[in-house]
Amino acid sequence: MRQNKKGFISLIMFLVVLVELVDSLNRSNFPDHFLFGTASSSYQYEGAANEGGRGPSIWDTFTQRYPEKIKDQSSGVLAVDSYHRYKEDVGIMKDIGFDAYRFSISWSRVLPGGNLKRGVNREGITYYNNLINQLLANGLKPFVTLFHWDLPQALEDEYGGFLSPNIVAERRALRVVVKLDPENVIDIVGIGVDVAIEEVEVDASGRRSAEELHHDLMLKLKRRNEKMEKKTVKVKKKIMNVRVIRDMMEIREERKDFADYAELCYREFGDRVKHWITLNEPLTYTTNGYGYGIFAPGRCSINNCALGNSTTEPYLVTHHQILAHAAAARVYMDNYQSSQKGQIGISLNSAWVIPLSQSKADKDAASRALAFSYDWFMEPLNFGSYPAAMVKNVGDRLPEFSREQSLMVKGSFDFIGVNYYTASYAAHVPCTRENRTLFTEDACVFLTSERDGVQIGPQAGSDWLYIYPRGIQDLLLYTKEKYNNPIVYITENGVDELNESIEESLEDRFRIDFFTDHLSNIHSALQNGANVKGYFAWSLLDNFEWADGYTVRFGMIFVDYNDGLPRYPKRSAQWFKNFLQY
């Protein structure tokens, strides 16, 4: 049976080579240095979940604890085994003619306990060094994503992961002593001298008032010092920085889990990696992980989740993701960029949104839909604050940036990654603050794929994916006009089919049409001045697709899950090879 299957596949691919011609659009239509590549993520591709010193991630826990939330009750424990087969996969990319490969690092593979104090896994570092070196040896540029949703379980257990500000910076006094001398010089001098502060956690802002310090920290002063304004504090052993401003004490410890993890990656890989992406689709992570509870960590208050609040937690998680991105980006920009000569950005997903009608109400609704998705991240990144529509509708459930945070976030990117898949119509619905059960209701928008009985585009394998190629052009031009035309990479764009037989999957003309139509619209955006520098197809291989498990296939390479994971090129792979040759 195996011989017959392979013989059939060889015949199909031979015929494809003979008959598949390059469409009128090809590589020569794009700028000389425009990059073409494919994208992946660690949990969806690597497998080897229990090998090489890797620690568990929240997706390991989620798929084990809630198998019913995955359509086929599967997991990424094996995935497509790219951990062991990365050389084969790199060879496929080289053969097709791609310029770059976007992949993510498994945080828990390099830091099994989530942070530096629990140790670095050198075997994980070696794996990514080998992958990066293999890519470069085959002429492929690595685009590295630091976080693609697989948070170390250790950090989820310790403080709730991105639900807590501790992932940005944990503020903790570590049994320090403050000495006030007659000259009003403040110094941290060590245990047992003059004044003792017991171990204490400080709030997210890092500030506690003098009164709070007195009562909560058992701070005992030998003498009262009224002139504590703007005094510099010397730090022994670089434990922390303390600055006293009138009656406020600001405490900063060096532990910043996401930024520390990012810096480890910059140190280990930055001599060869020139494009970094801090976060992938923070909106999806927030919406599905904390709104609907259908992704890890599975928190919500609407779908029988054990824990969560679907009206508040998504705003906190997003806020902390933005701050974590900015902190990691600033570490790179301040300490590594000048020597390593790389760039850093973030990958954001957004559907394009079209008013259901030409009424002002529906046009405003379409604008609000973008405000509560794409602009939720783009406005802080460009202007340092959240969209006005969000501030108005969400009220005190929307966190605020401090002045310092706003300055840190604003401009914290060299490029924006855009992940585009689909579009929808938007209609206005009356706003009410009462009885809201899900944060998406705050936008006061009804989203639909249908207008006057006609779908916005053909439906793909996934129930959320309606094909609307014009949307990628509209989103790029929207970005150009509203955000001063930043450098953009299309970091994901693709389409899926249901898990069909190998014979059906190999003949994927619809995927060729998808790529052709979307690349044509990107070409039009370029002609209209959009600053697009590259395109990454999702995805090279069929893979584990989160809540859909292995029931849908996004790859241009078929992976046989039932026969040892061999790779077979689909017709779209040959199309891309032809496209890239001209």
Secondary structure, 3 states (H helix, E strand, C coil): CHHHHHHHHHHHHHHHHHHCCCCCCCHHHCCCCCEEEEECCHHHHCCCCCCCCCCCEHHHHHHHHCHHHCCCCCCCCCCCCHHHHHHHHHHHHHHHCCCEEEEECCHHHHCCCCCHHHCCCHHHHHHHHHHHHHHHHCCCEEEEEEECCCCEHHHHHHHCHHHCHHHCCCCEECCCEEEECCCCCEEECCCCCCCECCCEECCCCCEEEHHHHHHHCCCCCCCCCCCCCCECCECHHHCEEEEEECCEEEEEECCCHHHHHHHHHHHHHCCCCCEEEEEECHHHHHHHHHHCCCCCCCCCCCCCCCCCCCCCHHHHHHHHHHHHHHHHHHHHHHHCHHHHCCEEEEEEECCEEEECCCCHHHHHHHHHHHHCCHHHHHHHHHHCCCCHHHHHHHHHHCCCCCHHHHHHHCCCCCEEEEECCCEEEEEECCCCCCCCCCHHHHHCEEEECEECCEECCCECCCCCCECCCHHHHHHHHHHHHHCCCCCEEEEECCCCEECCCHHHHHCCHHHHHHHHHHHHHHHHHHHCCCCEEEEEECCCECCCCHHHCCCEECCCEEECCCCCCCEEECHHHHHHHHHHHC
